Amino acid sequence: MPAYAQLLVIIAAMLLFWAIVMRPARNQQKRVEQLQNELEVGQEVVLSAGIFGTVRALNEGRVEIEVAPGTVLTVARQVVVRRVSELEGKTATDTETGPEDGTDRGASDGPGESGPTKTED
């Protein structure tokens, strides 16, 4: 294979990598940055740690989030990654129903949780 053909393969692979990985990541980063700049008091948001809360106050680089009545966390603006309203559309149908019979069975039994027991003969 000639040298220029190898170079073309490498360039094509780099372009493909950029199109599949880098471009979507950059777009997601821009959306999060825009959200952080548009925060308003009263919005329900999700932090990067998965904590849900309501914006109670905005300072220059900080946000006060109420996570429970009377419990307010002061966090950096950068940890706010989503609005709750954006999540509800994606996960509401996934988590509301259980298996085919429609029951919500929750997670599997963990340590200390009761569940079906095996009877010994």
Secondary structure, 3 states (H helix, E strand, C coil): CCHHHHHHHHHHHHHHHHHHHHHHHHHHHHHHHHHHHCCCCCCEEEECCCCEEEEEEECCCEEEEEEECCEEEEEEHHHEEEEHHHHHHHHHHHHHCCCCCCCCCCCCCCCCCCCCCCCCC
